[in-house]
Amino acid sequence: MVVRDIIGFCILIALVLVMPHAVGNDYYIGVLIFAAFNCLACIGLSLLMGYAGQISLGHGAFIAIGAYASGLLTTKLGWSPWTAMAAGAFAAMGIAFIVGIPTLRLKGHYLAMATLGFASIIHIVAVAATNLTGGPAGVLNIPRLSLFGYRLDSDIRFYYFAWAAVVIGLYLAFNLIHSRVGRGLRAIHGSEDAAGAAGINTAAYKVQVFVVSAAYASVSGSLYAYYVNYIDPGPFDVMHSVLLVTMVAVGGLHHIWGAVVGALLLSLLPEMLSFTAGYLQVIGIQYRPDYDILVYGGILLVIMLFLPEGLFAGMIAGGKSVWNLVKRVIRGKQVVRE
């Protein structure tokens, strides 16, 4: 990892440790836990979209596979939650391999539509296969995880565990993108034809990164199931897949940190709007809930128009501008003294 990424890890870990004490509210800690789930799924999606250049609108399906595998294996077969999570990840990876071989031969909007169709099929199965998935009623009484004898039965414990999983996922992702495979993925993103001419097995690389991204999504779904202790098809519809893609695009496609920033922003944005609405009502300004969609869309539009490389790239550029300004001020004072 480069120095910038190490600094980013230190900042992230410091924020993770401080945030529960800063918010001091179980509800907001729960919101941060859901943000961690989105971050984990978006890290895998960023590897696929930002580094391999393959669009997927079907990652909500892999989240559903992980969640249902963990929920069903623990409640109906009595499996250990950890074993069920691993089984869900392997199931998602196997399905991603089978689906990815024909699907990743497509390009552009054809690939997007194919993955969207896959997500729709999984959602329909979750709703219709009532004997297996429970249908709209879902799966109840999913157990909580236990780690080294400690049961993760409180929000604060699950918060630290979920964000530890995000940190581990980030570390693994950075190791991948700085390896020979990562260089091959960037070459495919730049020009698939040129990468093939250079001897890179583009088909194999695309399927491999699709499988890896599916594993990230599956683990995210398993953690969701163990935290909520209940799952139904609602959270895994097609719109959730679209939301994940939006998170990665808003944060920045070309860097893993962009996925984290985008996931955090769009996970916390509804709560920010709710807080703003409450404040406006206190000072006498009427704010209707219908306005949330308008404000939400406006913020996303501004980010995409003025920060086409994503929010993370804009933050880096802004930080460099401030640093250059500070250096010019310091040099100017030195000249005046001389």
Residue frames as qw, qx, qy, qz and C-alpha x, y, z in Angstrom:
[[0.000, 0.886, 0.463, 0.000, 0.00, 0.00, 0.00],
 [0.356, 0.534, -0.040, 0.766, 1.09, 3.57, -0.67],
 [0.197, -0.053, -0.505, 0.839, 1.52, 6.17, 2.08],
 [0.374, -0.148, -0.102, -0.910, -1.81, 7.83, 1.22],
 [0.717, -0.237, -0.563, -0.336, -3.67, 4.57, 1.79],
 [0.537, -0.148, -0.661, 0.502, -1.93, 3.97, 5.12],
 [0.040, -0.026, 0.265, -0.963, -2.94, 7.47, 6.23],
 [0.561, -0.181, -0.345, -0.731, -6.48, 6.71, 5.10],
 [0.680, -0.222, -0.698, 0.040, -6.53, 3.53, 7.19],
 [0.324, -0.105, -0.552, 0.761, -5.35, 5.43, 10.27],
 [0.266, -0.073, 0.029, -0.961, -8.03, 8.10, 9.78],
 [0.656, -0.197, -0.525, -0.505, -10.76, 5.49, 9.24],
 [0.609, -0.208, -0.711, 0.284, -9.79, 3.48, 12.33],
 [0.132, -0.051, -0.412, 0.900, -9.67, 6.66, 14.43],
 [0.436, -0.119, -0.165, -0.877, -13.14, 7.68, 13.21],
 [0.681, -0.206, -0.663, -0.231, -14.52, 4.19, 13.89],
 [0.484, -0.180, -0.668, 0.535, -13.23, 4.32, 17.46],
 [0.028, -0.068, -0.266, 0.961, -14.50, 7.85, 18.13],
 [0.323, -0.238, -0.466, -0.789, -17.92, 7.85, 16.44],
 [0.504, -0.476, -0.719, -0.054, -19.91, 5.83, 19.03],
 [0.378, -0.443, -0.429, 0.690, -18.79, 8.24, 21.76],
 [0.026, -0.050, 0.168, 0.984, -19.55, 11.23, 19.52],
 [0.398, -0.300, -0.546, -0.674, -23.12, 10.21, 18.60],
 [0.106, -0.082, 0.742, -0.657, -24.00, 8.61, 21.95],
 [0.668, 0.175, 0.174, -0.702, -27.25, 7.23, 20.58],
 [0.558, -0.021, 0.828, 0.055, -28.16, 3.63, 19.78],
 [0.628, 0.673, 0.345, -0.183, -30.25, 4.67, 16.79],
 [0.331, 0.873, -0.320, -0.163, -27.38, 6.47, 15.09],
 [0.329, -0.466, 0.815, 0.096, -25.00, 3.64, 15.95],
 [0.673, 0.295, 0.676, -0.061, -27.45, 1.37, 14.12],
 [0.522, 0.834, 0.028, -0.177, -27.35, 3.70, 11.12],
 [0.022, 0.770, -0.623, -0.138, -23.54, 3.48, 11.12],
 [0.564, -0.136, 0.814, 0.014, -23.80, -0.32, 11.23],
 [0.682, 0.585, 0.435, -0.067, -25.96, -0.31, 8.09],
 [0.281, 0.902, -0.282, -0.166, -23.43, 2.08, 6.53],
 [0.322, -0.527, 0.776, 0.126, -20.73, -0.51, 7.23],
 [0.688, 0.248, 0.683, -0.003, -22.76, -3.17, 5.39],
 [0.545, 0.822, 0.138, -0.086, -23.05, -0.86, 2.38],
 [0.025, -0.838, 0.519, 0.166, -19.33, -0.04, 2.52],
 [0.537, -0.262, 0.794, 0.113, -18.42, -3.73, 2.43],
 [0.669, 0.495, 0.554, 0.032, -20.63, -4.41, -0.59],
 [0.354, 0.929, -0.026, -0.104, -19.40, -1.27, -2.37],
 [0.296, -0.679, 0.622, 0.254, -15.74, -2.22, -1.90],
 [0.578, 0.057, 0.785, 0.215, -16.32, -5.38, -3.91],
 [0.497, 0.761, 0.417, -0.002, -18.39, -3.52, -6.47],
 [0.033, 0.928, -0.260, -0.266, -15.64, -0.93, -6.82],
 [0.450, -0.368, 0.742, 0.334, -13.17, -3.68, -7.72],
 [0.533, 0.396, 0.724, 0.186, -15.51, -4.79, -10.49],
 [0.313, 0.890, 0.331, 0.041, -16.58, -1.39, -11.81],
 [0.084, -0.963, 0.191, 0.171, -13.70, 0.92, -11.02],
 [0.340, -0.591, 0.675, 0.283, -10.80, -1.40, -11.76],
 [0.442, 0.088, 0.841, 0.298, -12.14, -3.96, -14.23],
 [0.202, 0.207, -0.289, -0.913, -14.59, -1.58, -15.89],
 [0.231, -0.259, -0.888, -0.301, -17.56, -3.99, -15.72],
 [0.397, -0.233, 0.130, -0.878, -20.97, -2.61, -14.76],
 [0.268, -0.219, -0.937, 0.055, -23.16, -4.73, -12.49],
 [0.438, -0.303, 0.034, -0.846, -26.72, -3.92, -11.49],
 [0.815, -0.192, -0.478, -0.266, -27.14, -7.27, -9.80],
 [0.326, 0.293, -0.725, 0.532, -25.11, -7.14, -6.61],
 [0.549, -0.275, 0.306, -0.728, -28.23, -6.91, -4.48],
 [0.912, 0.026, -0.310, -0.268, -28.78, -10.53, -5.52],
 [0.634, 0.229, -0.628, 0.389, -25.48, -11.64, -3.97],
 [0.167, -0.316, 0.501, -0.788, -26.35, -9.78, -0.77],
 [0.795, -0.128, 0.019, -0.593, -29.63, -11.70, -0.73],
 [0.844, 0.148, -0.515, 0.012, -27.81, -15.00, -1.29],
 [0.333, 0.277, -0.662, 0.611, -25.55, -14.37, 1.69],
 [0.392, -0.239, 0.360, -0.812, -28.41, -13.24, 3.91],
 [0.865, -0.046, -0.106, -0.488, -30.72, -16.13, 3.04],
 [0.737, 0.211, -0.619, 0.169, -27.96, -18.72, 3.24],
 [0.137, 0.252, -0.655, 0.699, -27.02, -17.51, 6.73],
 [0.534, -0.159, 0.250, -0.792, -30.64, -17.22, 7.84],
 [0.883, 0.036, -0.248, -0.397, -31.87, -20.56, 6.52],
 [0.683, 0.233, -0.653, 0.231, -28.84, -22.66, 7.47],
 [0.061, 0.239, -0.652, 0.717, -28.83, -21.40, 11.04],
 [0.547, -0.077, 0.300, -0.778, -32.58, -21.51, 11.70],
 [0.884, 0.130, -0.126, -0.432, -33.60, -24.64, 9.78],
 [0.861, 0.224, -0.436, 0.138, -30.47, -26.80, 9.91],
 [0.698, -0.711, -0.002, 0.087, -28.90, -25.53, 13.11],
 [0.741, 0.354, -0.116, 0.559, -25.57, -24.61, 11.54],
 [0.458, -0.505, -0.147, 0.716, -23.05, -22.36, 13.25],
 [0.245, 0.920, 0.149, -0.268, -23.44, -18.72, 12.08],
 [0.139, -0.706, 0.539, 0.438, -19.79, -18.65, 10.98],
 [0.404, 0.006, 0.863, 0.303, -20.16, -21.87, 8.97],
 [0.388, 0.708, 0.588, -0.058, -23.37, -20.56, 7.42],
 [0.095, 0.902, -0.116, -0.404, -21.66, -17.29, 6.49],
 [0.231, -0.460, 0.737, 0.437, -18.83, -19.17, 4.80],
 [0.420, 0.308, 0.839, 0.158, -21.35, -21.39, 2.98],
 [0.305, 0.854, 0.344, -0.242, -23.22, -18.30, 1.80],
 [0.019, -0.793, 0.397, 0.461, -20.01, -16.75, 0.50],
 [0.297, -0.197, 0.859, 0.367, -19.07, -19.92, -1.38],
 [0.412, 0.559, 0.719, -0.022, -22.60, -20.18, -2.79],
 [0.224, 0.906, 0.077, -0.350, -22.46, -16.58, -4.01],
 [0.127, -0.629, 0.621, 0.450, -19.02, -17.15, -5.53],
 [0.395, 0.079, 0.884, 0.238, -20.19, -20.31, -7.29],
 [0.377, 0.742, 0.544, -0.107, -23.27, -18.61, -8.70],
 [0.076, 0.883, -0.180, -0.427, -21.17, -15.61, -9.73],
 [0.277, -0.373, 0.773, 0.433, -18.80, -17.95, -11.57],
 [0.394, 0.368, 0.828, 0.156, -21.66, -19.67, -13.41],
 [0.256, 0.876, 0.368, -0.176, -23.43, -16.40, -14.23],
 [0.129, -0.825, 0.266, 0.482, -20.24, -14.50, -15.00],
 [0.491, -0.123, 0.710, 0.489, -18.88, -16.80, -17.73],
 [0.329, 0.549, 0.639, 0.427, -21.63, -15.97, -20.25],
 [0.046, -0.931, -0.343, 0.120, -22.65, -12.57, -18.86],
 [0.328, -0.764, 0.210, 0.515, -19.22, -10.93, -18.81],
 [0.497, 0.145, 0.594, 0.616, -18.83, -11.56, -22.52],
 [0.137, 0.847, 0.456, 0.236, -21.32, -8.71, -22.95],
 [0.387, -0.012, -0.106, 0.916, -20.33, -5.06, -22.85],
 [0.112, -0.203, -0.094, -0.968, -21.89, -1.74, -21.97],
 [0.557, -0.104, 0.209, -0.797, -25.61, -1.55, -21.40],
 [0.794, 0.036, -0.537, -0.284, -26.04, -5.18, -22.49],
 [0.467, 0.072, -0.752, 0.459, -23.97, -6.27, -19.48],
 [0.192, -0.101, 0.426, -0.878, -25.92, -3.93, -17.19],
 [0.712, -0.039, -0.148, -0.685, -29.24, -5.33, -18.40],
 [0.728, 0.058, -0.683, -0.021, -28.05, -8.93, -17.99],
 [0.284, 0.037, -0.715, 0.638, -26.98, -8.37, -14.37],
 [0.394, -0.072, 0.202, -0.894, -30.22, -6.47, -13.72],
 [0.775, -0.028, -0.421, -0.470, -32.17, -9.48, -14.98],
 [0.577, 0.045, -0.759, 0.298, -30.19, -11.76, -12.67],
 [0.025, -0.059, 0.546, -0.835, -31.04, -9.54, -9.68],
 [0.606, -0.045, -0.071, -0.791, -34.72, -9.61, -10.66],
 [0.745, 0.002, -0.642, -0.182, -34.72, -13.42, -10.86],
 [0.382, 0.019, -0.748, 0.542, -33.19, -13.79, -7.39],
 [0.245, -0.035, 0.347, -0.905, -35.70, -11.34, -5.92],
 [0.709, -0.025, -0.306, -0.635, -38.63, -13.15, -7.56],
 [0.664, 0.001, -0.742, 0.093, -37.37, -16.49, -6.20],
 [0.149, 0.044, -0.646, 0.747, -37.08, -14.98, -2.70],
 [0.460, -0.001, 0.158, -0.874, -40.71, -13.81, -2.90],
 [0.764, 0.085, -0.346, -0.538, -42.25, -16.84, -4.63],
 [0.625, 0.101, -0.764, 0.124, -40.39, -19.78, -3.04],
 [0.512, -0.612, 0.146, -0.585, -42.38, -19.60, 0.18],
 [0.960, -0.243, -0.138, -0.015, -41.53, -23.16, 1.25],
 [0.771, 0.146, -0.206, 0.584, -37.81, -22.31, 1.15],
 [0.284, 0.294, -0.162, 0.898, -37.46, -18.60, 1.86],
 [0.067, -0.489, -0.646, 0.582, -40.69, -17.92, 3.70],
 [0.200, 0.682, 0.524, 0.469, -41.77, -15.56, 0.93],
 [0.030, -0.730, -0.017, -0.682, -42.86, -12.07, 2.04],
 [0.719, -0.675, -0.102, -0.128, -43.05, -13.32, 5.64],
 [0.197, 0.777, -0.541, 0.254, -39.30, -13.88, 5.61],
 [0.747, -0.016, -0.601, 0.282, -37.07, -15.81, 8.01],
 [0.446, -0.804, 0.062, -0.390, -37.38, -15.19, 11.75],
 [0.777, -0.592, 0.211, -0.013, -35.18, -15.77, 14.81],
 [0.738, 0.503, -0.287, 0.346, -31.80, -15.64, 13.07],
 [0.725, -0.564, -0.174, 0.355, -29.15, -15.93, 15.81],
 [0.004, 0.968, -0.252, -0.020, -26.53, -13.32, 16.63],
 [0.710, 0.453, -0.450, 0.296, -22.84, -13.93, 16.04],
 [0.696, -0.703, 0.112, 0.098, -20.44, -14.82, 18.82],
 [0.571, 0.676, -0.343, 0.315, -16.75, -13.95, 18.65],
 [0.377, 0.322, -0.676, 0.546, -14.19, -15.46, 21.06],
 [0.295, -0.350, -0.805, 0.376, -16.96, -16.24, 23.53],
 [0.088, 0.350, 0.255, -0.897, -18.50, -12.77, 23.31],
 [0.297, 0.582, 0.745, 0.139, -22.00, -12.65, 21.88],
 [0.111, 0.054, 0.202, 0.971, -22.51, -9.65, 19.62],
 [0.113, -0.610, -0.784, -0.028, -25.86, -8.90, 21.20],
 [0.094, -0.800, -0.252, 0.536, -25.55, -5.14, 21.54],
 [0.492, 0.861, 0.117, 0.063, -25.34, -2.39, 18.94],
 [0.100, -0.899, 0.418, 0.080, -21.96, -1.16, 20.11],
 [0.619, -0.306, 0.700, 0.183, -20.39, -4.63, 19.89],
 [0.686, 0.466, 0.528, 0.179, -21.83, -5.26, 16.45],
 [0.241, 0.966, -0.049, -0.084, -20.74, -1.77, 15.35],
 [0.243, -0.743, 0.595, 0.189, -17.08, -2.48, 16.10],
 [0.650, -0.016, 0.741, 0.169, -17.29, -5.92, 14.53],
 [0.596, 0.706, 0.383, 0.027, -18.96, -4.63, 11.34],
 [0.204, 0.953, -0.217, -0.058, -16.40, -1.88, 10.86],
 [0.469, -0.521, 0.687, 0.191, -13.55, -4.29, 11.63],
 [0.702, 0.307, 0.625, 0.151, -14.90, -6.37, 8.73],
 [0.417, 0.903, 0.098, -0.005, -14.82, -3.24, 6.53],
 [0.155, -0.848, 0.485, 0.145, -11.20, -2.55, 7.48],
 [0.603, -0.195, 0.749, 0.194, -10.22, -6.15, 6.70],
 [0.641, 0.594, 0.481, 0.074, -12.12, -5.97, 3.41],
 [0.221, 0.961, -0.142, -0.090, -10.28, -2.76, 2.51],
 [0.367, -0.648, 0.639, 0.192, -6.92, -4.32, 3.33],
 [0.661, 0.107, 0.720, 0.182, -7.62, -7.33, 1.13],
 [0.520, 0.800, 0.298, 0.007, -8.88, -5.10, -1.69],
 [0.044, 0.930, -0.334, -0.147, -5.75, -2.93, -1.61],
 [0.503, -0.395, 0.737, 0.218, -3.55, -6.02, -1.67],
 [0.668, 0.413, 0.608, 0.115, -5.45, -7.22, -4.73],
 [0.418, 0.898, 0.138, -0.001, -5.25, -4.00, -6.71],
 [0.072, -0.868, 0.476, 0.121, -1.53, -3.58, -6.01],
 [0.685, -0.185, 0.687, 0.157, -0.79, -7.11, -7.22],
 [0.121, -0.142, 0.737, 0.650, -0.24, -8.43, -10.74],
 [0.103, 0.538, 0.830, 0.108, -3.96, -9.19, -10.94],
 [0.003, -0.814, -0.317, 0.487, -4.77, -5.59, -10.05],
 [0.075, -0.516, 0.428, 0.738, -2.49, -4.29, -12.79],
 [0.112, 0.158, 0.874, 0.446, -4.23, -6.64, -15.21],
 [0.066, 0.705, 0.686, -0.167, -7.64, -5.34, -14.13],
 [0.013, -0.765, -0.014, 0.644, -6.57, -1.74, -14.68],
 [0.110, -0.258, 0.685, 0.673, -5.28, -2.69, -18.11],
 [0.104, 0.431, 0.872, 0.209, -8.67, -4.24, -18.95],
 [0.028, 0.801, 0.435, -0.410, -10.41, -1.08, -17.78],
 [0.075, -0.612, 0.294, 0.730, -8.17, 1.05, -19.96],
 [0.575, 0.433, -0.429, -0.546, -8.61, -1.05, -23.11],
 [0.856, -0.098, 0.473, -0.185, -9.76, -4.64, -23.15],
 [0.839, 0.540, -0.031, 0.055, -8.43, -5.19, -26.67],
 [0.257, 0.773, -0.505, 0.285, -5.00, -3.80, -25.76],
 [0.541, -0.488, 0.612, -0.308, -4.91, -5.90, -22.59],
 [0.937, 0.150, 0.300, -0.101, -5.73, -9.03, -24.61],
 [0.676, 0.685, -0.216, 0.164, -3.02, -8.16, -27.12],
 [0.034, -0.738, 0.587, -0.333, -0.55, -7.85, -24.23],
 [0.459, 0.135, -0.873, 0.093, -1.25, -11.45, -23.22],
 [0.288, -0.079, 0.616, -0.729, -3.76, -10.85, -20.40],
 [0.129, -0.312, -0.922, -0.187, -6.52, -13.43, -20.19],
 [0.232, -0.194, 0.058, -0.951, -9.27, -10.83, -20.02],
 [0.687, -0.295, -0.466, -0.474, -12.16, -13.31, -19.73],
 [0.691, -0.218, -0.613, 0.316, -10.57, -15.08, -16.76],
 [0.232, 0.037, -0.360, 0.903, -9.69, -11.84, -15.00],
 [0.388, -0.261, -0.127, -0.875, -13.22, -10.45, -15.37],
 [0.759, -0.320, -0.513, -0.240, -14.81, -13.62, -14.01],
 [0.595, -0.100, -0.569, 0.558, -12.35, -13.72, -11.11],
 [0.034, 0.079, -0.275, 0.957, -13.06, -10.16, -10.00],
 [0.570, -0.291, -0.321, -0.699, -16.80, -10.78, -10.42],
 [0.754, -0.264, -0.598, 0.071, -16.50, -13.75, -8.07],
 [0.409, -0.045, -0.471, 0.780, -14.49, -11.73, -5.53],
 [0.211, -0.194, 0.032, -0.957, -17.00, -8.86, -5.60],
 [0.690, -0.318, -0.476, -0.443, -19.82, -11.38, -5.06],
 [0.641, -0.194, -0.624, 0.402, -18.04, -12.68, -1.95],
 [0.108, 0.058, -0.301, 0.946, -17.89, -9.17, -0.50],
 [0.478, -0.230, -0.206, -0.822, -21.61, -8.68, -1.15],
 [0.730, -0.251, -0.620, -0.140, -22.48, -12.07, 0.35],
 [0.469, -0.137, -0.584, 0.648, -20.60, -11.35, 3.59],
 [0.139, -0.119, 0.102, -0.978, -22.39, -8.00, 3.77],
 [0.638, -0.253, -0.400, -0.608, -25.73, -9.80, 3.46],
 [0.685, -0.210, -0.668, 0.200, -24.79, -12.34, 6.13],
 [0.252, -0.044, -0.453, 0.854, -23.83, -9.60, 8.57],
 [0.373, -0.193, -0.126, -0.899, -27.12, -7.85, 7.83],
 [0.717, -0.271, -0.560, -0.314, -29.06, -11.03, 8.65],
 [0.609, -0.193, -0.620, 0.455, -27.19, -11.60, 11.91],
 [0.088, 0.038, -0.286, 0.953, -27.69, -8.01, 13.01],
 [0.479, -0.151, -0.148, -0.852, -31.38, -7.65, 12.18],
 [0.282, -0.031, 0.911, -0.300, -32.22, -11.28, 13.14],
 [0.557, 0.534, 0.578, -0.267, -34.87, -11.25, 10.43],
 [0.074, -0.273, 0.550, 0.786, -34.85, -11.08, 6.63],
 [0.578, 0.572, 0.540, -0.216, -37.47, -10.71, 3.92],
 [0.624, 0.369, 0.429, 0.539, -37.17, -9.97, 0.18],
 [0.067, 0.966, 0.246, -0.044, -37.85, -6.23, 0.57],
 [0.272, -0.848, 0.285, 0.355, -34.29, -4.94, 1.19],
 [0.492, -0.256, 0.692, 0.462, -32.86, -7.00, -1.69],
 [0.592, 0.690, 0.402, -0.109, -34.89, -5.67, -4.59],
 [0.662, 0.475, 0.210, 0.540, -33.45, -4.27, -7.82],
 [0.001, 0.943, 0.015, 0.332, -33.39, -0.72, -6.47],
 [0.654, -0.700, 0.238, 0.158, -30.88, -1.73, -3.83],
 [0.779, 0.083, 0.339, 0.520, -28.51, -2.88, -6.58],
 [0.318, 0.775, 0.201, 0.508, -28.97, 0.48, -8.31],
 [0.377, -0.918, 0.056, -0.104, -28.28, 2.26, -5.01],
 [0.790, -0.395, 0.273, 0.381, -24.98, 0.38, -4.61],
 [0.612, 0.395, 0.309, 0.611, -23.88, 1.43, -8.10],
 [0.003, 0.913, 0.138, 0.383, -24.86, 5.03, -7.27],
 [0.618, -0.765, 0.118, 0.139, -22.78, 4.91, -4.09],
 [0.756, -0.128, 0.328, 0.552, -19.69, 3.78, -5.99],
 [0.424, 0.610, 0.327, 0.584, -20.22, 6.32, -8.79],
 [0.195, -0.948, -0.095, -0.234, -20.78, 9.24, -6.41],
 [0.665, -0.672, 0.210, 0.248, -17.75, 8.38, -4.28],
 [0.164, 0.764, -0.546, -0.303, -15.50, 7.79, -7.30],
 [0.967, 0.200, -0.056, -0.149, -15.11, 4.78, -9.53],
 [0.684, 0.558, -0.396, 0.252, -11.35, 4.84, -9.78],
 [0.142, 0.432, -0.698, 0.554, -10.38, 4.37, -6.16],
 [0.468, -0.314, -0.818, 0.113, -11.46, 2.03, -3.38],
 [0.135, -0.263, -0.479, 0.826, -11.72, 4.93, -0.95],
 [0.300, -0.031, -0.272, -0.914, -14.32, 6.44, -3.24],
 [0.535, -0.290, -0.744, -0.277, -16.57, 3.44, -2.60],
 [0.397, -0.353, -0.659, 0.533, -16.27, 3.99, 1.16],
 [0.004, 0.181, 0.128, -0.975, -16.95, 7.73, 0.90],
 [0.398, -0.103, -0.479, -0.776, -19.93, 7.23, -1.42],
 [0.520, -0.332, -0.786, -0.043, -21.42, 4.46, 0.73],
 [0.281, -0.332, -0.545, 0.717, -21.08, 6.58, 3.86],
 [0.124, 0.090, -0.064, -0.986, -22.58, 9.67, 2.25],
 [0.503, -0.141, -0.512, -0.682, -25.64, 7.98, 0.75],
 [0.505, -0.310, -0.791, 0.156, -26.19, 5.83, 3.84],
 [0.260, -0.384, -0.481, 0.744, -26.17, 8.86, 6.14],
 [0.029, -0.137, -0.285, -0.948, -27.86, 11.33, 3.78],
 [0.408, -0.537, -0.616, -0.407, -31.47, 10.32, 4.64],
 [0.533, -0.573, -0.478, 0.398, -30.72, 10.88, 8.33],
 [0.287, -0.154, -0.001, 0.946, -29.11, 14.25, 7.55],
 [0.180, -0.334, -0.458, -0.804, -32.21, 15.30, 5.62],
 [0.511, -0.592, -0.619, -0.076, -34.43, 14.17, 8.48],
 [0.476, -0.444, -0.318, 0.689, -32.38, 16.21, 10.95],
 [0.121, 0.028, 0.208, 0.970, -32.48, 19.25, 8.64],
 [0.312, -0.494, -0.595, -0.551, -36.26, 18.92, 8.30],
 [0.528, -0.610, -0.541, 0.237, -36.65, 18.89, 12.07],
 [0.377, -0.309, -0.112, 0.866, -34.47, 21.99, 12.45],
 [0.024, -0.214, -0.391, -0.895, -36.38, 23.90, 9.76],
 [0.412, -0.596, -0.624, -0.295, -39.68, 23.11, 11.47],
 [0.498, -0.516, -0.422, 0.554, -38.32, 24.44, 14.75],
 [0.199, -0.282, 0.045, 0.937, -37.51, 27.81, 13.17],
 [0.406, 0.551, 0.352, -0.638, -40.91, 27.96, 11.48],
 [0.335, 0.441, -0.573, -0.604, -40.16, 26.71, 7.96],
 [0.871, 0.109, 0.330, -0.347, -42.46, 23.99, 6.67],
 [0.137, 0.481, -0.816, -0.288, -40.56, 21.06, 5.18],
 [0.891, 0.070, 0.081, -0.441, -42.56, 18.20, 3.74],
 [0.694, -0.271, 0.651, 0.146, -41.21, 14.64, 3.53],
 [0.750, 0.582, 0.304, 0.077, -41.90, 14.74, -0.21],
 [0.194, 0.942, -0.271, -0.030, -39.05, 17.24, -0.53],
 [0.653, -0.499, 0.544, 0.169, -36.51, 14.59, 0.50],
 [0.781, 0.299, 0.469, 0.285, -36.44, 13.06, -2.97],
 [0.364, 0.907, 0.070, 0.199, -35.95, 16.49, -4.56],
 [0.255, -0.881, 0.398, -0.018, -33.09, 17.44, -2.24],
 [0.782, -0.234, 0.552, 0.168, -31.55, 13.97, -2.52],
 [0.723, 0.509, 0.363, 0.295, -31.59, 14.13, -6.32],
 [0.178, 0.970, -0.074, 0.145, -30.25, 17.69, -6.31],
 [0.474, -0.730, 0.482, 0.096, -27.27, 16.76, -4.15],
 [0.780, 0.007, 0.564, 0.271, -26.44, 13.79, -6.37],
 [0.558, 0.758, 0.252, 0.225, -26.81, 15.96, -9.50],
 [0.052, -0.967, 0.248, -0.033, -24.44, 18.61, -8.13],
 [0.625, -0.503, 0.569, 0.180, -21.84, 15.99, -7.22],
 [0.751, 0.247, 0.543, 0.283, -21.99, 14.32, -10.64],
 [0.414, 0.877, 0.159, 0.183, -21.88, 17.66, -12.52],
 [0.009, -0.939, 0.297, -0.176, -19.11, 19.41, -10.62],
 [0.384, -0.553, 0.739, -0.031, -17.16, 16.36, -9.40],
 [0.827, 0.320, -0.283, -0.365, -17.29, 13.98, -12.37],
 [0.482, 0.367, -0.771, 0.194, -14.40, 11.92, -10.95],
 [0.660, -0.429, -0.615, 0.050, -16.32, 11.41, -7.73],
 [0.413, -0.887, -0.036, -0.204, -16.45, 12.92, -4.29],
 [0.814, -0.435, 0.113, 0.368, -13.20, 11.34, -3.11],
 [0.609, 0.293, 0.207, 0.707, -11.22, 12.78, -6.02],
 [0.025, -0.832, -0.165, -0.529, -12.78, 16.16, -5.29],
 [0.644, -0.765, 0.000, 0.032, -11.76, 15.90, -1.63],
 [0.790, -0.161, 0.173, 0.566, -8.18, 15.07, -2.63],
 [0.393, 0.544, 0.230, 0.705, -8.06, 17.95, -5.13],
 [0.277, -0.883, -0.134, -0.354, -9.50, 20.33, -2.52],
 [0.759, -0.599, 0.050, 0.250, -6.96, 19.19, 0.06],
 [0.693, 0.098, 0.201, 0.685, -4.09, 19.76, -2.39],
 [0.143, 0.746, 0.219, 0.612, -5.42, 23.24, -3.21],
 [0.501, -0.854, -0.052, -0.131, -5.58, 24.16, 0.48],
 [0.812, -0.368, 0.131, 0.434, -2.08, 22.78, 1.07],
 [0.549, 0.368, 0.224, 0.716, -0.67, 24.74, -1.88],
 [0.106, -0.860, -0.165, -0.471, -2.37, 27.90, -0.58],
 [0.679, -0.726, 0.018, 0.105, -0.87, 27.37, 2.86],
 [0.771, -0.088, 0.183, 0.603, 2.60, 26.90, 1.33],
 [0.328, 0.616, 0.213, 0.684, 2.25, 30.11, -0.69],
 [0.358, -0.889, -0.097, -0.270, 1.21, 32.03, 2.43],
 [0.782, -0.529, 0.096, 0.315, 4.19, 30.64, 4.37],
 [0.663, 0.184, 0.229, 0.688, 6.60, 31.51, 1.55],
 [0.087, 0.802, 0.214, 0.551, 5.09, 35.00, 1.30],
 [0.539, -0.842, -0.010, -0.039, 5.71, 35.61, 5.02],
 [0.802, -0.265, 0.175, 0.505, 9.29, 34.38, 4.66],
 [0.475, 0.485, 0.243, 0.693, 9.90, 36.81, 1.78],
 [0.182, -0.895, -0.146, -0.381, 8.47, 39.72, 3.78],
 [0.709, -0.677, 0.056, 0.191, 10.72, 38.91, 6.74],
 [0.739, -0.006, 0.234, 0.632, 13.77, 38.80, 4.50]]
